[in-house]
Amino acid sequence: MPDSEPAASPSAPPVSFSVDYPDRELDRLSTAFRIILGIPFAIVVSSIGSTTLNTASTGRDLVINGTGLLFLPPLLMILFRQKYPRWWFDWNLQLLRLVNRLAAYLLLLDDHYPATDDEQAVRLDLRYPDARVDLNRWLPLVKWFLAIPHYIVLAFLFVGAVVAAVIAWFAIIFTGRYPRGLFNFVVGVMRWNVRVVAYAGILVTDAYPPFRLRP
C-alpha cells in the first residue's frame, strides 16, 4: 500500500470522482476481448477480500461484497472512541481506487490495463475526516438504512450502465470511439456509487449523497 497521503483541504468535497475521457481512438482488439482480459485482475481484486475473510475472526463483518473494504472496525472506533485511524482510511481509499480502475476497464472507459498503484485515468479522492468534528458517532448505526433509497436507484442505474457499455462496445469496435454521452452516464453511475460507499460503506463522511450523476 502507498504511504499516507497529505490531508485534503477542509474546503474540498468529501468525495471526488472522475474518469478522463479518452479523446483518441481506443484499442479495438482489447475492447473485443475485454471481459476475458479483465479476469486475471478481477481475481486479484477479489482475492484481497478473500484474504481479509481468512485472516479475520469476524471476517464476514469486515468486508463489503468481498472487496476487503473495512466497515465494522471504523464503525466501532467512531462509536466508542470517535476516531478513524488514518491507515484504515488509506486502506479503504486505495482499495476503492483499485476497484474503480477495474470497473472502468471492464466498462470500456479506459483501454489501459488496470495498475495496482498508478492513478491512470480514474481519479478518486476522499477527504480524511476528523472523527470528533466531522462525524456523528451514532450515525454509522443507521447509515445503511438511510442509504436504502440510493441502493434502489443504483440497482436500476447499474443495469443502465451495463447496457451503455454494451452499446459502447459496438461503437468502439466500428468507430474506435466511446460515445461521449454514454461515457458521461457510466462515469456518473460510478460516481454515484462511490459517494454511497463513502457514506454508508466506509463511513468517511456524514454528508448525505446527492441523487445525481454529475459532480
N, C-alpha and C positions, 0 to 999 in steps of 0.2 A: 504494500500500500504506500502511496506517496506520503511525504511528510505533511503535517498540518499546514493548511493554507492561511494567509493573513485573514483576520476577521473582516467581514464585509462591512461597508459603511452602514451606520444606523438608518440612513435615509434610503438605502437600497431596498427593493421589493423583497419580501420573504422568499419568493420563488421566481426564478428567471429561467426561461427555456426557449431555445430557438434552434433551427437547423438551417445551415447555409444552403441556399438554393443553388443547385449545380447548373450554372448558366453555360453549359457546354454539352457536347454530345456524350451521352453515357455509354458505358461498355455494354453492348448488346448481348455478347456471349455470356458474361457473368450474370446479366439480368435474366437470360433464358433459363439458367440453372440455379437461380438464387436460393431456392429452398434447399436444394442439395448442398450447395456451398456453405450455407449457414448452419448446417447440422453440427459440425465439429465445435464451432464457437458456442452454439446453444448448449452443447453438452458441458463445456467448460463453465458456463454461467450457472447451469442447473446443479453442477457438482459443488459449487460454493454453498448453495442451500443445503445440499445433502451432507456436506461436511459439518455444517452447523447442527443439523439434526443428530448426527452421530456423536458429536462431542459435548452436547449439552444435555444435562439430566432432564430438563423440561423442554426438549427440542421443539415440540410442536407449538409451544407458546412463544418461541423465539424467532420464528420465521413468518414471512408473509408470502404465501403462494410459492414456497420453496426457493425464494430468491436469496435467502440469508439476511434480509434486512432486519435489523434489531427493532423490536416493538415492545415486548414486555419489560426488558431491563430499563429503557428510558422512562417508560410509564411509571415504574416503581420508584425510580430515582426522583422524577418530578414530583410524584405524590408525597413521598416521605422525606426527601432531602432538598427539594427544589433545586436540583442540579441536573444538567445534561452534559455528561462527560464529553470532552472535546473529541477524544479518539473514537467514541461511539458515533458521534456526529460525522466525523471524517469517514468512518467505515460506511455508513449509510449513504453519504454523498457520493463517494467513489463507486460504490456498487450500483447505485441508481444511475450514475453516468454510464457505467458499463452496460447495464441492461438496456438503456435507451439507445446506445450505439448499436447494439444488436438489433433492436426493434427498427431503427432507421434503416439498417442494412436489409433486413427482411422485407420491409415495406418499400424498398427500392429508392429511398430518399437519397442514398449515397452509395456509390459503387466501389468505394474503398473498403477493403476487408476490415472489420472492426479491430481496433487496437485495444490492448488490455489497459493501457495507461494514457495514451495520447488523446487529446480532446477531439481531433478530427473536425468533422462538420457539425457535430452535435454539441451545443453549448448549454450546460445546465449548471445553475448556481443556486445555492440555498444560503440564506443569512443565518449565521450561527446565533442562536438565541441566548440571551441572559435569562435563565430559567426563573429567577426571582422577580424579574421585571417584565419579561415578555410573555411568560407562560402562566396561565392559571393552573394551580396544582390539581384542581379537581376536574377540570375539563377533559383530560385524557380518558377519563372513565366513560364519557358519553360521546366522544367524537365519532366513534364507529356508528352510533345511532344517528347523529346529526348529519352524517355523510350519506345516509341511505338514498336521498334523492339523487345525489351525484352518481351513485352506483347504478341506479336505474337508467339514468340518461346515458352514462358511459357504455352500458350494455348495448344500446342502440348505436351509439357513435362508433364503437369498435367494429360492429358489423359494417357500417358505412365506410370505415377506414379500410377494411379488407376489400370491399367492393371497389373502392377508389384505387387501391393498389393493383387489383386485377386489371382494371381499365388502363392504368398507367403502364402495366406490363406490356400490353399490346401496343400502346403508344410508343414506348421506348424501343420495342423490337422493330417497329416500322419507321419511326422518325428519329430515334436516338434521344428524344427529349421527354421529360416528365412534365405534363401539362401543369402550368403554374397554379391554376385554381385547385386542382386535385392535390397538389403538393401542399398548398397552404391549409387545406382542410385536414389532411393527415397529420401535419405538424400541429395544428390546433387541437386535434384529439389527443395527441401525445402530451401537449402542454396541459390540457385539462386534467389528464390522468396524473401527471406529475404533481400538480397542485393538490389534488385529493390525497395522494400518497404522502406528501409533505405534511398535510393537516391531520389526517386520520391514521396514516400508516406508520410514519416515523416520528410524528409529534413535534416537529421543529417549529411550528407556527400555530398561533391561535386565530389567525386571520381566516375567516371562512372563505373557501374557494369561490370565485365568481362563476356564474353559469355563462361562460363564453369561451370561444375558441381563440380569440385574438389575445395579444399580450396585455 
